[in-house]
């Protein structure tokens, strides 16, 4: 018998049904091609992809695909166990060493996803009477990890250093404290004020965790990330990242010192109780890392594309906020207008992501535009033309 109490949330949730009835439901859109600068829809239409996190355009790189294929030939499709027990391959060990060296840390441990990395580090490191101090716009996985830590969680206003200091000042001196921030914020596209955060971290005896999922591959020398961008790698106690963005794969990692990583290997539950990263994903990420270091022109092209589309959107009259990275929010405010704009863009050959509550505050809904190094000037100009047509018709510009 179906429980009304248990299932009431599902039974009362009608928003997707409403969107589907209007033909504007914006999620779970099916693609039948590779994640490239243009993707194919089931109806056969090709659209320009402005919704991917593949910043360096490596998901279709021949070397990345070949590495994955060769790994399957040698190791099969999975590891059938956790890293702690039977699931550690030489591939994992090699990539962890290369990542640690690349990020400027002593050691690194890989998780099956970036979400699991953030679920694993805070509960393992923090105690009940400790404090986690979070930027209010941190990624959802950081908030979920902080909940599992069972300690006090204190939020500070986004990138507001005065508010961060006020919050730190109010905490007990003797308590353990961890400041947790994104390096690059995934919706706003701005960069954490790491120089000031490091200064406050030192002043108030706090450790620092930087989630650099959207910074590695984009910022810093050879794409080493936000900490390297500011010359503060040694000051960050934990650098977290994912393989699902610039690394064109899936997985996550935490980089820190030898003793801390060894502790996580034996206490981080989302590592110990999850199956290890598949061979193909590991090999793909390793190949992507090699390309990241050897082809700096990809980042140069990425920044060229970013400048081109941001200036184009601004010149049309769209508001793109405080973004300084290849993540560019287009602020349209109302939820229904955002999903209608999303649908019209798709019908006009452009794929973007609508971002709605709870990912953003009510009436601050956005179209999230993200660039790839492999986009051409022609693709960007065609996308801007679509924004202009639809923006004019809908009264946004």
C-alpha positions as a Markdown table, in Angstrom:
| # | Residue | x | y | z |
|---|---|---|---|---|
| 1 | Unk | 0.0 | 0.0 | 0.0 |
| 2 | Unk | 1.4 | 3.4 | -1.0 |
| 3 | Unk | 2.1 | 5.5 | 2.1 |
| 4 | Unk | 0.6 | 9.0 | 1.8 |
| 5 | Unk | 3.1 | 10.3 | 4.4 |
| 6 | Unk | 6.2 | 9.0 | 2.7 |
| 7 | Unk | 5.1 | 9.8 | -0.9 |
| 8 | Unk | 3.3 | 13.1 | -0.2 |
| 9 | Unk | 6.3 | 15.1 | -1.5 |
| 10 | Unk | 6.4 | 13.2 | -4.8 |
| 11 | Unk | 2.6 | 13.3 | -5.2 |
| 12 | Unk | 2.5 | 17.1 | -4.6 |
| 13 | Unk | 5.4 | 17.9 | -6.9 |
| 14 | Unk | 3.8 | 19.1 | -10.1 |
| 15 | Unk | 6.2 | 21.7 | -11.5 |
| 16 | Unk | 7.9 | 19.3 | -14.1 |
| 17 | Unk | 4.4 | 18.2 | -15.3 |
| 18 | Unk | 3.4 | 21.8 | -15.8 |
| 19 | Unk | 6.6 | 22.5 | -17.8 |
| 20 | Unk | 6.2 | 19.5 | -20.0 |
| 21 | Unk | 2.6 | 20.4 | -20.7 |
| 22 | Unk | 3.7 | 23.9 | -21.9 |
| 23 | Unk | 6.6 | 22.3 | -23.9 |
| 24 | Unk | 9.2 | 24.3 | -22.0 |
| 25 | Unk | 10.5 | 21.7 | -19.5 |
| 26 | Unk | 14.3 | 22.4 | -19.7 |
| 27 | Unk | 16.0 | 19.4 | -18.1 |
| 28 | Unk | 17.1 | 15.9 | -19.1 |
| 29 | Unk | 17.4 | 16.9 | -22.7 |
| 30 | Unk | 18.6 | 13.9 | -24.7 |
| 31 | Unk | 21.7 | 14.1 | -26.9 |
| 32 | Unk | 22.8 | 11.5 | -29.4 |
| 33 | Unk | 26.3 | 12.7 | -30.1 |
| 34 | Unk | 29.6 | 13.4 | -28.3 |
| 35 | Unk | 29.9 | 16.3 | -25.9 |
| 36 | Unk | 31.5 | 18.7 | -28.5 |
| 37 | Unk | 31.0 | 22.3 | -29.6 |
| 38 | Unk | 28.0 | 21.2 | -31.5 |
| 39 | Unk | 25.7 | 18.3 | -30.4 |
| 40 | Unk | 22.9 | 16.4 | -32.1 |
| 41 | Unk | 19.4 | 16.1 | -30.8 |
| 42 | Unk | 17.1 | 13.1 | -31.3 |
| 43 | Unk | 15.3 | 15.0 | -34.1 |
| 44 | Unk | 18.5 | 15.2 | -36.0 |
| 45 | Unk | 19.1 | 18.9 | -35.5 |
| 46 | Unk | 22.6 | 20.1 | -34.5 |
| 47 | Unk | 22.9 | 22.8 | -31.9 |
| 48 | Unk | 25.8 | 24.9 | -30.6 |
| 49 | Unk | 26.7 | 23.6 | -27.1 |
| 50 | Unk | 27.1 | 26.5 | -24.6 |
| 51 | Unk | 26.2 | 24.4 | -21.6 |
| 52 | Unk | 29.2 | 22.1 | -21.2 |
| 53 | Unk | 31.9 | 22.2 | -18.5 |
| 54 | Unk | 34.5 | 20.7 | -20.9 |
| 55 | Unk | 36.5 | 23.9 | -20.9 |
| 56 | Unk | 39.4 | 22.6 | -22.9 |
| 57 | Unk | 37.3 | 20.7 | -25.4 |
| 58 | Unk | 39.1 | 17.4 | -24.6 |
| 59 | Unk | 36.1 | 14.9 | -24.6 |
| 60 | Unk | 36.7 | 14.2 | -28.3 |
| 61 | Unk | 40.5 | 14.6 | -28.4 |
| 62 | Unk | 41.9 | 11.5 | -30.2 |
| 63 | Unk | 44.6 | 10.9 | -27.5 |
| 64 | Unk | 42.0 | 11.0 | -24.7 |
| 65 | Unk | 39.7 | 8.5 | -26.5 |
| 66 | Unk | 42.6 | 6.2 | -27.4 |
| 67 | Unk | 43.8 | 6.2 | -23.8 |
| 68 | Unk | 40.4 | 5.1 | -22.6 |
| 69 | Unk | 40.1 | 2.4 | -25.2 |
| 70 | Unk | 43.5 | 1.0 | -24.4 |
| 71 | Unk | 42.7 | 0.9 | -20.7 |
| 72 | Unk | 39.6 | -1.1 | -21.3 |
| 73 | Unk | 41.6 | -3.6 | -23.5 |
| 74 | Unk | 44.1 | -4.1 | -20.7 |
| 75 | Unk | 42.0 | -3.8 | -17.5 |
| 76 | Unk | 38.4 | -4.4 | -18.5 |
| 77 | Unk | 35.5 | -2.1 | -17.7 |
| 78 | Unk | 35.6 | -1.8 | -13.9 |
| 79 | Unk | 37.6 | -2.6 | -10.8 |
| 80 | Unk | 34.8 | -4.5 | -8.9 |
| 81 | Unk | 35.8 | -3.1 | -5.5 |
| 82 | Unk | 36.9 | -0.2 | -3.4 |
| 83 | Unk | 40.4 | 1.3 | -3.4 |
| 84 | Unk | 40.9 | 0.1 | 0.1 |
| 85 | Unk | 40.5 | -3.5 | -0.8 |
| 86 | Unk | 40.8 | -4.9 | -4.4 |
| 87 | Unk | 40.2 | -1.8 | -6.5 |
| 88 | Unk | 43.6 | -0.1 | -6.7 |
| 89 | Unk | 45.3 | -0.2 | -10.1 |
| 90 | Unk | 48.7 | 1.0 | -11.1 |
| 91 | Unk | 46.8 | 3.5 | -13.2 |
| 92 | Unk | 45.3 | 5.1 | -10.1 |
| 93 | Unk | 48.7 | 5.3 | -8.4 |
| 94 | Unk | 50.4 | 6.9 | -11.4 |
| 95 | Unk | 47.7 | 9.5 | -11.9 |
| 96 | Unk | 47.6 | 10.4 | -8.2 |
| 97 | Unk | 51.4 | 11.0 | -8.3 |
| 98 | Unk | 51.1 | 13.1 | -11.4 |
| 99 | Unk | 48.2 | 15.1 | -10.0 |
| 100 | Unk | 50.0 | 15.8 | -6.8 |
| 101 | Unk | 53.0 | 17.1 | -8.7 |
| 102 | Unk | 50.9 | 19.2 | -11.0 |
| 103 | Unk | 49.0 | 20.8 | -8.1 |
| 104 | Unk | 52.1 | 21.4 | -6.0 |
| 105 | Unk | 51.0 | 19.1 | -3.2 |
| 106 | Unk | 52.8 | 16.2 | -1.5 |
| 107 | Unk | 50.1 | 13.6 | -2.2 |
| 108 | Unk | 46.7 | 13.1 | -3.8 |
| 109 | Unk | 43.8 | 10.6 | -3.4 |
| 110 | Unk | 41.1 | 10.0 | -6.1 |
| 111 | Unk | 37.4 | 9.5 | -5.5 |
| 112 | Unk | 34.8 | 8.1 | -7.9 |
| 113 | Unk | 33.2 | 11.5 | -8.3 |
| 114 | Unk | 33.9 | 15.1 | -7.2 |
| 115 | Unk | 30.7 | 15.0 | -5.2 |
| 116 | Unk | 32.1 | 12.0 | -3.2 |
| 117 | Unk | 35.4 | 13.9 | -2.6 |
| 118 | Unk | 33.5 | 16.7 | -0.9 |
| 119 | Unk | 31.4 | 14.2 | 1.0 |
| 120 | Unk | 34.5 | 12.5 | 2.2 |
| 121 | Unk | 37.0 | 15.1 | 3.4 |
| 122 | Unk | 35.0 | 17.2 | 5.9 |
| 123 | Unk | 33.4 | 14.4 | 7.9 |
| 124 | Unk | 36.8 | 12.7 | 8.2 |
| 125 | Unk | 38.7 | 15.8 | 9.3 |
| 126 | Unk | 36.3 | 17.7 | 11.5 |
| 127 | Unk | 34.9 | 17.0 | 15.0 |
| 128 | Unk | 31.6 | 17.8 | 16.7 |
| 129 | Unk | 32.9 | 20.9 | 18.5 |
| 130 | Unk | 34.7 | 22.2 | 15.4 |
| 131 | Unk | 33.5 | 24.8 | 12.9 |
| 132 | Unk | 33.2 | 24.9 | 9.1 |
| 133 | Unk | 33.0 | 28.4 | 7.7 |
| 134 | Unk | 31.4 | 28.3 | 4.2 |
| 135 | Unk | 30.9 | 30.9 | 1.5 |
| 136 | Unk | 27.1 | 31.0 | 1.0 |
| 137 | Unk | 27.4 | 30.3 | -2.7 |
| 138 | Unk | 29.6 | 27.2 | -2.4 |
| 139 | Unk | 28.7 | 24.1 | -4.5 |
| 140 | Unk | 25.9 | 21.9 | -3.1 |
| 141 | Unk | 28.4 | 19.0 | -2.6 |
| 142 | Unk | 30.3 | 21.1 | -0.1 |
| 143 | Unk | 27.2 | 21.8 | 1.9 |
| 144 | Unk | 26.3 | 18.1 | 1.9 |
| 145 | Unk | 29.8 | 17.2 | 3.1 |
| 146 | Unk | 29.5 | 19.8 | 5.8 |
| 147 | Unk | 26.2 | 18.3 | 7.0 |
| 148 | Unk | 27.9 | 14.9 | 7.4 |
| 149 | Unk | 30.7 | 16.4 | 9.4 |
| 150 | Unk | 28.2 | 16.9 | 12.3 |
| 151 | Unk | 30.0 | 20.1 | 13.4 |
| 152 | Unk | 28.8 | 23.7 | 13.4 |
| 153 | Unk | 28.5 | 25.2 | 10.0 |
| 154 | Unk | 28.7 | 29.0 | 9.6 |
| 155 | Unk | 28.0 | 30.8 | 6.4 |
| 156 | Unk | 29.5 | 34.1 | 5.3 |
| 157 | Unk | 28.2 | 36.4 | 2.5 |
| 158 | Unk | 29.6 | 35.6 | -0.9 |
| 159 | Unk | 33.2 | 36.7 | -1.3 |
| 160 | Unk | 32.7 | 39.2 | 1.5 |
| 161 | Unk | 35.9 | 39.3 | 3.5 |
| 162 | Unk | 34.6 | 41.7 | 6.2 |
| 163 | Unk | 31.8 | 39.2 | 6.9 |
| 164 | Unk | 34.2 | 36.3 | 6.8 |
| 165 | Unk | 36.4 | 38.0 | 9.4 |
| 166 | Unk | 33.4 | 38.9 | 11.6 |
| 167 | Unk | 32.3 | 35.2 | 11.6 |
| 168 | Unk | 35.8 | 34.0 | 12.4 |
| 169 | Unk | 36.2 | 36.5 | 15.1 |
| 170 | Unk | 33.1 | 35.2 | 16.8 |
| 171 | Unk | 34.3 | 31.6 | 17.1 |
| 172 | Unk | 36.1 | 30.0 | 20.0 |
| 173 | Unk | 39.9 | 30.4 | 19.7 |
| 174 | Unk | 40.5 | 26.8 | 20.8 |
| 175 | Unk | 38.1 | 25.2 | 18.3 |
| 176 | Unk | 39.1 | 23.6 | 15.0 |
| 177 | Unk | 38.1 | 25.7 | 12.1 |
| 178 | Unk | 38.0 | 25.0 | 8.4 |
| 179 | Unk | 37.3 | 27.7 | 5.8 |
| 180 | Unk | 35.7 | 26.2 | 2.7 |
| 181 | Unk | 35.4 | 28.0 | -0.6 |
| 182 | Unk | 35.1 | 27.4 | -4.3 |
| 183 | Unk | 38.1 | 28.6 | -6.4 |
| 184 | Unk | 35.8 | 29.6 | -9.2 |
| 185 | Unk | 32.1 | 29.8 | -8.4 |
| 186 | Unk | 30.1 | 27.6 | -10.7 |
| 187 | Unk | 27.1 | 29.9 | -11.3 |
| 188 | Unk | 28.5 | 33.4 | -10.8 |
| 189 | Unk | 31.7 | 32.7 | -12.7 |
| 190 | Unk | 33.8 | 34.9 | -10.3 |
| 191 | Unk | 36.9 | 33.9 | -8.4 |
| 192 | Unk | 37.4 | 33.5 | -4.7 |
| 193 | Unk | 39.5 | 36.3 | -3.0 |
| 194 | Unk | 42.1 | 33.8 | -2.0 |
| 195 | Unk | 44.8 | 36.3 | -0.9 |
| 196 | Unk | 42.5 | 37.8 | 1.7 |
| 197 | Unk | 41.1 | 34.4 | 2.6 |
| 198 | Unk | 44.6 | 33.0 | 3.2 |
| 199 | Unk | 45.4 | 36.1 | 5.3 |
| 200 | Unk | 42.3 | 35.5 | 7.5 |
| 201 | Unk | 42.9 | 31.8 | 7.7 |
| 202 | Unk | 46.4 | 32.4 | 9.1 |
| 203 | Unk | 45.2 | 35.1 | 11.5 |
| 204 | Unk | 42.4 | 33.0 | 13.0 |
| 205 | Unk | 44.3 | 29.6 | 12.9 |
| 206 | Unk | 42.0 | 28.0 | 10.4 |
| 207 | Unk | 42.7 | 25.4 | 7.7 |
| 208 | Unk | 41.6 | 26.1 | 4.1 |
| 209 | Unk | 39.8 | 23.8 | 1.6 |
| 210 | Unk | 39.6 | 25.1 | -1.9 |
| 211 | Unk | 37.1 | 23.3 | -4.3 |
| 212 | Unk | 38.8 | 24.1 | -7.6 |
| 213 | Unk | 36.5 | 22.0 | -9.9 |
| 214 | Unk | 36.1 | 24.9 | -12.2 |
| 215 | Unk | 39.5 | 26.5 | -11.8 |
| 216 | Unk | 41.9 | 23.6 | -12.7 |
| 217 | Unk | 42.5 | 23.7 | -16.5 |
| 218 | Unk | 41.4 | 27.3 | -16.7 |
| 219 | Unk | 43.5 | 29.4 | -14.3 |
| 220 | Unk | 47.2 | 29.3 | -13.3 |
| 221 | Unk | 50.3 | 28.1 | -15.0 |
| 222 | Unk | 49.5 | 25.2 | -17.3 |
| 223 | Unk | 46.0 | 25.2 | -15.8 |
| 224 | Unk | 47.1 | 24.4 | -12.3 |
| 225 | Unk | 44.1 | 26.3 | -10.9 |
| 226 | Unk | 43.1 | 29.1 | -8.6 |
| 227 | Unk | 45.7 | 28.6 | -5.9 |
| 228 | Unk | 48.5 | 28.7 | -8.5 |
| 229 | Unk | 46.9 | 31.7 | -10.1 |
| 230 | Unk | 47.4 | 33.7 | -6.9 |
| 231 | Unk | 50.7 | 32.0 | -6.0 |
| 232 | Unk | 49.1 | 30.5 | -2.9 |
| 233 | Unk | 49.3 | 26.8 | -3.5 |
| 234 | Unk | 51.3 | 26.1 | -0.3 |
| 235 | Unk | 48.8 | 28.0 | 1.8 |
| 236 | Unk | 45.8 | 25.9 | 0.8 |
| 237 | Unk | 45.6 | 22.8 | 3.1 |
| 238 | Unk | 43.3 | 20.9 | 0.7 |
| 239 | Unk | 42.8 | 21.4 | -3.0 |
| 240 | Unk | 39.8 | 19.5 | -4.3 |
| 241 | Unk | 39.0 | 19.0 | -8.0 |
| 242 | Unk | 37.1 | 16.9 | -10.5 |
| 243 | Unk | 37.7 | 15.1 | -13.7 |
| 244 | Unk | 34.3 | 16.0 | -15.1 |
| 245 | Unk | 35.3 | 19.4 | -16.3 |
| 246 | Unk | 38.6 | 20.2 | -18.0 |
| 247 | Unk | 39.8 | 16.6 | -17.6 |
| 248 | Unk | 37.0 | 15.3 | -19.9 |
| 249 | Unk | 36.2 | 12.3 | -17.7 |
| 250 | Unk | 34.6 | 11.6 | -14.4 |
| 251 | Unk | 36.0 | 11.3 | -10.9 |
| 252 | Unk | 37.3 | 13.6 | -8.1 |
| 253 | Unk | 40.4 | 14.1 | -6.0 |
| 254 | Unk | 41.8 | 15.7 | -2.8 |
| 255 | Unk | 45.4 | 16.9 | -2.7 |
| 256 | Unk | 47.2 | 17.7 | 0.6 |
| 257 | Unk | 50.2 | 16.6 | 2.6 |
| 258 | Unk | 51.4 | 12.9 | 3.0 |
| 259 | Unk | 50.0 | 12.4 | 6.5 |
| 260 | Unk | 46.6 | 13.9 | 5.8 |
| 261 | Unk | 46.1 | 11.9 | 2.7 |
| 262 | Unk | 47.1 | 8.7 | 4.5 |
| 263 | Unk | 44.5 | 9.5 | 7.2 |
| 264 | Unk | 41.8 | 10.1 | 4.5 |
| 265 | Unk | 42.7 | 6.8 | 2.9 |
| 266 | Unk | 41.7 | 5.0 | 6.1 |
| 267 | Unk | 38.9 | 7.3 | 7.4 |
| 268 | Unk | 37.1 | 8.9 | 4.4 |
| 269 | Unk | 33.9 | 6.8 | 4.1 |
| 270 | Unk | 32.9 | 8.0 | 0.6 |
| 271 | Unk | 36.3 | 6.6 | -0.5 |
| 272 | Unk | 36.4 | 3.4 | 1.5 |
| 273 | Unk | 32.9 | 2.4 | 0.7 |
| 274 | Unk | 32.7 | 3.3 | -3.0 |
| 275 | Unk | 33.9 | 1.3 | -5.9 |
| 276 | Unk | 37.1 | 2.8 | -7.4 |
| 277 | Unk | 37.3 | 4.9 | -10.6 |
| 278 | Unk | 37.0 | 2.7 | -13.7 |
| 279 | Unk | 40.1 | 2.2 | -15.8 |
| 280 | Unk | 38.9 | 4.0 | -18.9 |
| 281 | Unk | 37.9 | 7.1 | -16.8 |
| 282 | Unk | 41.3 | 7.1 | -15.1 |
| 283 | Unk | 43.3 | 6.8 | -18.3 |
| 284 | Unk | 41.2 | 9.5 | -20.0 |
| 285 | Unk | 41.9 | 11.9 | -17.1 |
| 286 | Unk | 45.6 | 11.1 | -17.3 |
| 287 | Unk | 45.7 | 11.8 | -21.0 |
| 288 | Unk | 43.8 | 15.0 | -20.5 |
| 289 | Unk | 46.4 | 16.1 | -17.9 |
| 290 | Unk | 49.2 | 15.5 | -20.3 |
| 291 | Unk | 47.5 | 17.6 | -23.0 |
| 292 | Unk | 46.7 | 20.3 | -20.5 |
| 293 | Unk | 50.4 | 20.7 | -19.8 |
| 294 | Unk | 51.6 | 20.4 | -23.4 |
| 295 | Unk | 49.0 | 22.5 | -25.2 |
| 296 | Unk | 48.8 | 25.9 | -23.5 |
| 297 | Unk | 47.2 | 27.3 | -26.7 |
| 298 | Unk | 44.0 | 25.7 | -25.6 |
| 299 | Unk | 43.7 | 28.0 | -22.6 |
| 300 | Unk | 44.6 | 31.0 | -24.7 |
| 301 | Unk | 41.8 | 30.1 | -27.1 |
| 302 | Unk | 39.4 | 29.5 | -24.2 |
| 303 | Unk | 40.0 | 33.0 | -22.9 |
| 304 | Unk | 39.7 | 34.5 | -26.4 |
| 305 | Unk | 36.3 | 32.8 | -26.7 |
| 306 | Unk | 35.3 | 34.0 | -23.2 |
| 307 | Unk | 36.1 | 37.6 | -24.1 |
| 308 | Unk | 34.3 | 37.4 | -27.4 |
| 309 | Unk | 31.0 | 36.1 | -26.1 |
| 310 | Unk | 30.9 | 38.2 | -22.8 |
| 311 | Unk | 31.6 | 41.4 | -24.7 |
| 312 | Unk | 28.9 | 40.4 | -27.3 |
| 313 | Unk | 26.3 | 39.7 | -24.6 |
| 314 | Unk | 27.0 | 42.9 | -22.8 |
| 315 | Unk | 26.9 | 44.9 | -26.0 |
| 316 | Unk | 23.4 | 43.5 | -26.7 |
| 317 | Unk | 22.3 | 44.7 | -23.3 |
| 318 | Unk | 22.3 | 41.4 | -21.3 |
| 319 | Unk | 23.4 | 41.5 | -17.7 |
| 320 | Unk | 26.3 | 39.1 | -17.1 |
| 321 | Unk | 27.1 | 40.1 | -13.5 |
| 322 | Unk | 30.6 | 39.7 | -11.9 |
| 323 | Unk | 31.9 | 36.8 | -14.0 |
| 324 | Unk | 35.6 | 36.9 | -14.8 |
| 325 | Unk | 35.9 | 33.3 | -16.1 |
| 326 | Unk | 34.5 | 31.1 | -19.0 |
| 327 | Unk | 31.3 | 30.7 | -16.8 |
| 328 | Unk | 29.0 | 33.6 | -17.8 |
| 329 | Unk | 25.6 | 34.0 | -16.2 |
| 330 | Unk | 22.9 | 35.8 | -18.1 |
| 331 | Unk | 20.5 | 37.3 | -15.6 |
| 332 | Unk | 16.8 | 37.1 | -16.7 |
| 333 | Unk | 15.2 | 36.9 | -13.2 |
| 334 | Unk | 11.9 | 35.2 | -13.6 |
| 335 | Unk | 11.8 | 31.4 | -13.7 |
| 336 | Unk | 9.2 | 31.0 | -16.5 |
| 337 | Unk | 10.9 | 33.6 | -18.7 |
| 338 | Unk | 14.2 | 31.8 | -18.2 |
| 339 | Unk | 12.8 | 28.3 | -19.2 |
| 340 | Unk | 11.0 | 29.9 | -22.2 |
| 341 | Unk | 14.2 | 31.6 | -23.3 |
| 342 | Unk | 16.1 | 28.3 | -23.0 |
| 343 | Unk | 13.5 | 26.5 | -25.2 |
| 344 | Unk | 13.6 | 29.3 | -27.8 |
| 345 | Unk | 17.4 | 29.2 | -27.9 |
| 346 | Unk | 17.3 | 25.4 | -28.4 |
| 347 | Unk | 14.8 | 25.9 | -31.3 |
| 348 | Unk | 17.2 | 28.5 | -32.7 |
| 349 | Unk | 20.3 | 26.2 | -32.6 |
| 350 | Unk | 21.8 | 27.0 | -29.2 |
| 351 | Unk | 22.0 | 24.8 | -26.1 |
| 352 | Unk | 22.3 | 26.6 | -22.7 |
| 353 | Unk | 21.5 | 25.6 | -19.1 |
| 354 | Unk | 18.8 | 27.3 | -17.1 |
| 355 | Unk | 19.6 | 27.7 | -13.5 |
| 356 | Unk | 16.6 | 28.0 | -11.2 |
| 357 | Unk | 15.9 | 27.8 | -7.4 |
| 358 | Unk | 17.3 | 26.3 | -5.2 |
| 359 | Unk | 20.6 | 26.7 | -7.1 |
| 360 | Unk | 20.0 | 30.5 | -7.2 |
| 361 | Unk | 17.7 | 32.7 | -5.1 |
| 362 | Unk | 14.1 | 33.3 | -6.3 |
| 363 | Unk | 13.8 | 35.9 | -9.0 |
| 364 | Unk | 17.6 | 35.7 | -9.7 |
| 365 | Unk | 17.3 | 32.9 | -12.3 |
| 366 | Unk | 20.0 | 32.8 | -15.0 |
| 367 | Unk | 21.0 | 31.2 | -18.3 |
| 368 | Unk | 24.4 | 29.7 | -17.6 |
| 369 | Unk | 26.7 | 30.1 | -20.6 |
| 370 | Unk | 30.0 | 28.2 | -20.5 |
| 371 | Unk | 32.7 | 28.3 | -23.1 |
| 372 | Unk | 35.0 | 25.7 | -24.6 |
| 373 | Unk | 38.5 | 26.2 | -26.1 |
| 374 | Unk | 37.3 | 24.5 | -29.3 |
| 375 | Unk | 34.4 | 26.9 | -30.1 |
| 376 | Unk | 35.0 | 28.8 | -33.3 |
| 377 | Unk | 34.4 | 32.5 | -33.8 |
| 378 | Unk | 31.6 | 31.6 | -36.2 |
| 379 | Unk | 29.8 | 29.5 | -33.6 |
| 380 | Unk | 30.0 | 32.3 | -31.1 |
| 381 | Unk | 28.7 | 34.8 | -33.6 |
| 382 | Unk | 25.8 | 32.5 | -34.5 |
| 383 | Unk | 24.9 | 32.0 | -30.8 |
| 384 | Unk | 25.0 | 35.8 | -30.2 |
| 385 | Unk | 22.7 | 36.3 | -33.2 |
| 386 | Unk | 20.2 | 33.9 | -31.6 |
| 387 | Unk | 20.4 | 35.7 | -28.3 |
| 388 | Unk | 19.7 | 39.0 | -30.0 |
| 389 | Unk | 16.7 | 37.6 | -31.9 |
| 390 | Unk | 15.1 | 36.0 | -28.9 |
| 391 | Unk | 16.1 | 38.7 | -26.5 |
| 392 | Unk | 14.5 | 41.4 | -28.7 |
| 393 | Unk | 11.2 | 39.4 | -29.2 |
| 394 | Unk | 10.9 | 38.7 | -25.5 |
| 395 | Unk | 11.7 | 42.2 | -24.5 |
| 396 | Unk | 14.9 | 41.6 | -22.6 |
| 397 | Unk | 17.0 | 43.9 | -24.8 |
